[in-house]
Amino acid sequence: MFRNKIPSYRLGGWGEKLLLFYMAGLLLGIVLLQFPDQEFLFRYGFFSESTIEQLRFMDVNGNGLFFYCLRKRGIIAVLLVVFAMTNLAPVIAAVFVGWVGLGTGAWITVASIRYGILGPLLYLAVIMPQVLCYLPAFLFYIRWMMGYHLEQERFFGKMAQLFMIFVLFLVGILLESYVNPILLKNFIKIFL
C-alpha cells in the first residue's frame, strides 16, 4: 500500500557498482603498498615518526586550514557537479570512488604496518568527524547525479538537493578545519 507512495532511492544498480569500485580501489591500495621500499615509506611517508611528532606539538591555524581545504576539496566538488551534467557522470563517479578506495587502502595499510592495532584507529582519528558529513554529501551527490537527467524532477528540486549537498560539504570542511586538529592531536598524545 505505501510502497507506491515512497520514492525509490535506489541508484539503478549504481550503488552496488560504486561499492565494487571502492572495494577494488581499497584492495589495490593495500596491494600496491606491499612493493615499495619499506624503509623509505616509514621514514619519509605519511604516518612517519617525524610527521606524528610534528602533529603532537603543532598548533593548527584553523582559518588557514579552512581555506586550504575549501580550495582543495572545492575544486573536486565543482568538477563532480560539472561532470554530473554530462554523459560521463557515471564513469567519473566510478573513477572518483575507486580513487578514494585506493587512498583509504593505502592509508590504512601504512598505519597498520607502522602502528599495529592502533593504525586503523589513527586513520579514524584522521578522518573524523568530517567524514560524517563528506560521506552523506557524496551519497546524496550520487543520487542527485543519477536523477539529474530525469525529466520528472523539477529544476527547483534539483537545485535544493544540490544546495543541501554543498551545505553538508561546507560543514565537513568546517569540522576538518576546526574540530579534527584538536581530536587528532589529543589522539596522538594519548595513544602514540
C-alpha positions, 0 to 999 in steps of 0.5 A: 500500500505505501510502497507506491507512495515512497520514492525509490532511492535506489541508484539503478544498480549504481550503488552496488557498482560504486561499492565494487569500485571502492572495494577494488580501489581499497584492495589495490591500495593495500596491494600496491603498498606491499612493493615499495621500499619499506624503509623509505615509506616509514621514514619519509611517508605519511604516518612517519615518526617525524610527521606524528611528532610534528602533529603532537606539538603543532598548533593548527591555524584553523582559518588557514586550514579552512581555506586550504581545504575549501580550495582543495576539496572545492575544486573536486566538488565543482568538477563532480557537479560539472561532470554530473551534467554530462554523459560521463557522470557515471564513469567519473563517479566510478573513477572518483570512488575507486580513487578514494578506495585506493587512498583509504587502502593505502592509508590504512595499510601504512598505519597498520604496518607502522602502528599495529592495532592502533593504525586503523584507529589513527586513520579514524582519528584522521578522518573524523568527524568530517567524514560524517558529513563528506560521506552523506554529501557524496551519497546524496551527490550520487543520487542527485547525479543519477536523477539529474537527467530525469525529466520528472524532477523539477529544476527547483528540486534539483537545485535544493538537493544540490544546495543541501549537498554543498551545505553538508560539504561546507560543514565537513570542511568546517569540522576538518578545519576546526574540530579534527586538529584538536581530536587528532592531536589529543589522539596522538598524545594519548595513544602514540 
